[in-house]
């Protein structure tokens, strides 16, 4: 089974959050940033990648995404700030 990523996009520090899962993080984040993906991230202008967690099995990534989406907002923010305290855009690390 191929690997995957759980990622969080936002528009600003402590802004609107979107949690997603993908097998190709660089491609998916580029789609969000370019606005080619219609939906939540496009509507709210979420172009900043602030969290990315790799998994060797896509099924584990999907389960983690579902779990994280049920978390309270404070837990999501704490998870971001543990790895990325300044809410820097991680996109440049992908390309």
C-alpha positions in Angstrom: 0.0 0.0 0.0 1.3 3.5 -0.9 2.0 6.1 1.7 0.2 9.3 2.4 0.1 12.6 4.2 -2.2 14.4 6.6 -1.9 18.1 6.2 -3.4 21.4 7.5 -3.9 24.5 5.4 -4.8 27.9 6.7 -5.0 31.5 5.6 -3.2 33.1 8.6 -1.9 32.4 12.0 -4.8 31.1 14.1 -7.1 31.5 11.1 -9.5 29.1 9.4 -8.2 25.5 9.3 -8.6 22.7 6.7 -7.4 19.2 7.4 -6.8 17.0 4.3 -5.2 13.7 3.3 -3.3 13.0 0.1 -0.8 10.6 -1.5 1.0 13.4 -3.2 1.5 16.4 -0.8 3.4 18.7 -3.2 0.8 18.3 -6.0 -2.2 18.7 -3.6 -0.8 21.8 -1.9 0.0 23.4 -5.3 -3.6 22.8 -6.3 -4.8 24.6 -3.2 -2.4 27.5 -3.7 -3.2 27.9 -7.4 -7.0 27.9 -6.6 -7.6 25.0 -9.0 -9.4 23.0 -6.3 -13.0 24.3 -5.8 -14.4 24.0 -2.4 -13.5 25.0 1.2 -9.9 26.0 0.7 -10.7 28.0 -2.4 -13.7 29.7 -0.7 -11.7 30.8 2.4 -8.4 31.5 0.6 -6.4 28.8 2.5 -3.0 28.8 0.8 -0.6 28.3 3.7 0.6 24.8 4.6 1.3 24.8 8.3 1.4 21.1 9.2 2.2 17.9 7.3 2.5 14.4 8.8 3.7 11.4 6.7 2.4 7.9 6.8 3.8 4.7 5.2 0.3 3.5 4.6 -2.5 5.7 3.1 -5.1 3.9 5.3 -3.3 5.1 8.4 -3.3 8.7 7.0 -7.0 8.5 6.3 -7.7 7.3 9.8 -5.6 10.1 11.3 -7.4 12.7 9.2 -10.8 11.5 10.4 -9.6 11.5 14.0 -8.1 15.0 13.8 -11.2 16.5 12.2 -13.1 15.4 15.3 -10.7 17.2 17.6 -11.5 20.5 19.3 -9.9 23.5 17.7 -7.5 23.9 20.6 -6.0 20.5 20.0 -5.5 21.2 16.3 -3.7 24.5 17.1 -1.5 22.8 19.7 -0.6 20.1 17.1 0.4 22.8 14.6 2.4 24.8 17.2 4.3 21.8 18.5 5.9 21.4 15.0 5.5 24.9 13.6 5.3 27.4 16.4 5.5 30.4 14.1 2.9 29.1 11.6 5.4 29.4 8.8 4.3 28.3 5.3 6.0 24.9 4.8 5.3 24.9 1.0 8.9 26.0 0.2 10.2 22.8 1.8 8.2 20.7 -0.6 9.5 22.2 -3.8 
